[in-house]
């Protein structure tokens, strides 16, 4: 039995060992945080009650938006040629939301009361709505991913029953995800005394929801090309081109609203007079919006895998910077107090992120996650190269 187990484990790429070690170290840091408390293990304070964990959470929620975005494109707008991306995208969304719930658990001062929002509802709190939406949407993602598990064990009757409820569950998921994506922006409306005016806006709920759409699409593109390198499966370049064609529309609308809001509120001057905050804002817009919007508008770039990957990575970088700006970098200091994360905060983040990648790797190896995608290499070749290759092989579809 042990020999069979070891034989199965050999199917995993070698980097899984590193991910497992980092996950174990991160969880050790997490257990120490639960034992010692927030004060001894973080640099958060009454002046900065939120730290890098919240920045990570909001970034992960935005990047996990690919699940509800793709569901809307496939099941509502009937872009069925994108269906091949649904399984890996839903899996990443599920793991992304799971990591958010894990970080939120460690972020609570009274972590033993994490369940209180269920039995002690505070309907006047935006966090109440966010908590319920994320919890229920995570359950829906489990349901959407369940056919992969059921197929693995060959229960066709259960699989047919699950598929009958796919459309109503997808609609519920799109609704809930849209609600909490925007509600996360609502949290920062009340922070007008602390959040720099370049980021504070009454349109924050719209900005957060709208930006999560290109964020999610960018992760689909990045994930497709990375999965080619690691697992020998990818979306066709035609599908990636179609996703890239959508990006300038969403990015252009987002850019118009951001600059239009500053124009209406007569705050355009802040773009050039706010020192480091002006630099951060311009960096966010140029790197994450303007440059990728131009790149995705060029047909030859969309039909080139590395051009598509570059543009998608710029969008993802812009989203990361935007969420970190809104939750950390653009929060104005008070009483001379600033914030930088404790090393234990970073260790826990590394552990959670490694755990997400490890679980994704395990499920992708032993379950039919990529069954609808295009194989780019033989499985044996992919397994060898995932563990040993020093460079990526030539990709099909260029």
N, C-alpha and C positions, 0 to 999 in steps of 0.2 A: 504493500500500500504506500509506504514511504517512497519507494523507488518510482512509483507511478506519479506521486505528487511532485517529486523533483523533476521528473520528465516533463510534466506539464509546466512547471515553473521555468524551465529552460526555453519555453516558447516566448517568454517575455523578453523584450529588448533589455540590454544591459543597463541602460540609464534608469531602469525601474529600481535598481538597487540603491542608487543615489537618492532617488525620490523617496524611497522608503526610509532611508536614514534621516533625511531632512524632516520628513513628517514626524518621525519618532522624537527628534530633538525639539521640534515645534510644540508637540503635544506635551512634552515634559515641561517646557516653559509655561504652557497653558495651565497645567496642573499646579505648578508653583504659584502662578498668579491667583488661582482660586484659593489656595492655602494662605498666601501672604496678604492678599488684598490689593486694591488698585494703587494705593498710596506708595507701597513699597516696590511695585513692579512696573509702574508707568510714570510718565512726567506730566500727566494731566492734573489739573487743579481747578479751583472754583473760577478762575479767570479763563482757563481753557479746559472746559469739561469734556470737550470732544477732541480726539487726536487722530493719529494716522489710521486707526482702526475704522473710524467712520469714513475717512477718505477712501479707504480700500473698499468698504461696503458699497458706497455710492458709485464708485467706479465699476465694481463688479456687476451691480444691478444694471447699469447702463449697457455694459458690454454683453450681458446676458440677454439683452433685448432682442437678439437675433431670433430667439424662439418665438416670441409673439409676433414679430415682424414677418418672419417666414410663414408662420401659420396664416396670417392675414393674406399674404400674397398668394399662397397656394389654395386655401380653402374659401376665401372671400372673393379675391380677384381672379381666381381660376388660372393662375400661372403654374400649371401642373408640371411643366418641365423643370421647375425648381424643387419638385417633391423629393428628388434624390438626396437633397441636403437636409431633410427634416430630421432623420434619426441622429446623426452626429450633432446637429444644432440643438435639438431638444435635450440630448445628453449633456452638452456643455451648459445649457441653461439650467438644467436640474442641479448639476454640480456647482454651478456658480451661485445659485440661490441657497444651496445647502451650506456653502462656505460663508455666505452672509449671515445665515442663522447661527452658525458656529461662532463667528466673530462677535455677533451681538450678544450671545450668551456670555462670552468672556468679558464683554464691555460693561455688563451690568454690575453696579455696585453690590446689589443684593441678587447675585446670580441664582440663589436658591428659590427666588420668587419669579423666575422667568415666565411661569405659567399664569401669573396673576391677571394678565390682560384678557384671558379667556373667561374667568369667573368674576372679575371685577371690572366691567367695561366702563371706560371713560369716553363717552360718545362725543365729547367736546374737544378731544385731543386728536391732532393730525396723526400722531404716532399710533393711536388706536386703529385708525383706518389702514395705515401702512402695515402694521403688524398682522392684521387679519388678512389683508390682501396678499401679502408675501406668503403667509402660512398656507392659505387655501390654494394659491397659484402653484406653490411647490407640490401640493398634492395632485393638482391637475397635471403638472409636468411628469410626475411619477406615472399617472395613468397614461399619458401620451407615449411614454417610453416603454410601458409594460408589454406591448406586442413584441419587442425585441427579446425580452426575457421568456415570454410564453413560447415564441417560435423556437427558442433554444431547446426547450423541453418537449416540443411537439404536441402541445395541447390545442388542436385545431378548433374544437368546439368553443373553448374559452376565448380563443383568438377572434372568432366570428362575433361573439357577443361583445367583445371590447370594441371592435370596429363599428358596430351599430351605433355606439354613443360617441364616436369620434367628433362629429360636427358640433353637437351641443357643447361638448367639453372644450373644443377649440374656441368656440365663441365666448364661452365663460372665461377661458384663459386670456384671450385678447382683451376682454373688458377689464378683468382684474389687473392685468399687467399695465394697461393704460392708466388705470386709476392710481396705482401706487407709484408708477414712474413720475406722474405729475405731482402727486402728494409729497414726494421727497423734495421737490422744489418748493412746495408750500411751506415746509419747515423753516426755510431760510428767509421767507418774507418777514417774519417777526424779528429777524436779526438785523434790522436796518441800522441800529446804533453801532454794530460791530462789523458788518460786512461792507466792504468798500463799494461805493456807488456804481462803479463799473460793472459789478456783478449783481448788486441788489436791484431787484425789479419786481413789480407786481406781475410781470409775465413769467416769472421763474417756473411756475408749473408747466407752462407751454414750452419754455426752453428745455426743461429737463425731459419732457416727453418727446419733443421733436428731435432732440439730439440723440436720444436712445435708439432711434431708427437707423441712421447711418452707422452708429456705433455697433449695433447688432449685425448689420450687413457686412461691415468691415471684418468682424470676427468670423463670419461664415467664409469669406474669401481667404483670410489668413489661415483658418483651420483647414480648409480644403488643400492648400498648397503644402502646409506642414504635414498633413496626414499622408500626402503623396510621398514625402521624404521618409516618414516613419513606418507607415503601414502599407504602402503600395497601392493606395486607393485615393481617388480624387474626383471632384466634379469636372465635367467637361469644360473646356475653355468657352464654349458657347453659353453655358449656364453662368460662368463667372462674368462673361461679357454683359449678359443681361442684368446681373446684379450691379455691375459697374455703371451701366447706363442709367440706373435709377438714382445713383448717388448725387450727381449734380443738382437734381431737382430738390432733394431734401436739404442738401448743404446750402444751396442758393436761398431757399426759403428761410432757413435758420439764420443765415448771414443778414438777409434783408430785415428780419424781425429784430435782430440784435442791434444793428446800426440804426434802424428806424426808431426803436424805443429810445435810444440815446438822443436822437434828433428831436423827438417829441418832448422829452423831458429836459431839453436844452442842456445836455451833459456831454455833448460831443467834444467839448474842450478838454474834458478829462482824459481823452485818448492821448493827449500830448503834454499834459501838465501834472501827471500823477506819479512821476518818478518810476520806481520799480514796478508799481502797479500797472502803469501804462505799458511797460515792457512785457509783463506777463500777459496782459490782455492781447497785445498785438501778436505775441508768440503763439498764443492759443488760436487766434483767428487765422494767422498766416499759415502755420504748420498744419492745423487740424481742419481748416475749412477752405481757404482760398486756393492753396497749392493743390490739394487733392481734387478740388472741384474742377480746376483747369485740367489736371491729368485725366480724370475720368471722362472729361468732355472730348478727349482725343480718341478716336476709334482705334487707331493703331496701338495705343497704350492698353485699351481694354482687351484687345486680342493677344496681348503679350502677357504671359504668366508673371514674369518678374516686374513688369510695369504695373500690372494690377495689384500685385503684392505690395509694391512700394507705396502706391496711393492708399491702399487699405491700411497699411501700418501708420501712415501719417494721420489718417482719420482717428485711428485708435489712440495714437499719442496725443492728439488734440483733446479727445474726450477725457483721457487720464488727467491731463493738465487742467482741464475745465473743472472737473470734480475736485481735484486737489486744491485748486484756487478757491472755489466756493466754500470748501470746508476747512481750509488751513491757511494757504499762502495769502489769501486776501482778507483774512480775519484780522482786524486792527488790534494791536496790542493795547492793554490797559495797565496803568500803574507801572509801566516799564516791564511788564511780564510778557515773555515770549514763550513759545513752545517748540521743543524738538523731541522726537520720540526716544524713549528708553530702549536699550538694546533688547530687552525682553519683549517689548511690543513688536519690534522688527522680527525677532526670532519666531514669535507666534504666527506672524503673517507669512513668513517663509514656510513654516510647517503646514499651514492651512493651504497655501497655494500649491505646495508640493503634493499634498494629499489629494487635491483636485486632479492634478495631472496624473498621479499614480492610479487613482480609481478609473479615470478615463482610459488610461493605457490598458488596465486589466480588462475592463468591459469591452474595449475595442478588440482585444486579442481573443477573448473566449466567447463573445456573443456577436450576432450578425448586425453590428452597428453600421457597417459600410456596405451592406448587401446591395443597395440600390445605386451605389456610386460606381465610377468607372475604374476598373483595375488597370494600373499603369505598369505593374511588374508581376512576375510570378510570386506567389506567397513565400516560397523558400528564399528567393532572392531578396524580398523585402525584409524578411526576418533577419537575414545575415547582415544586410546593409544597415538596418536600424541599430544594430549593436556594434558594428565594426567600421562602417564606411567613414571616411574622412571628408568626403565631399558628396553633394547631392548628385544623383544621376540625371541624365537628360530626361526632360519631361515631355510627355506626349501632348499634343494639342497646341504647340507653339506655332 
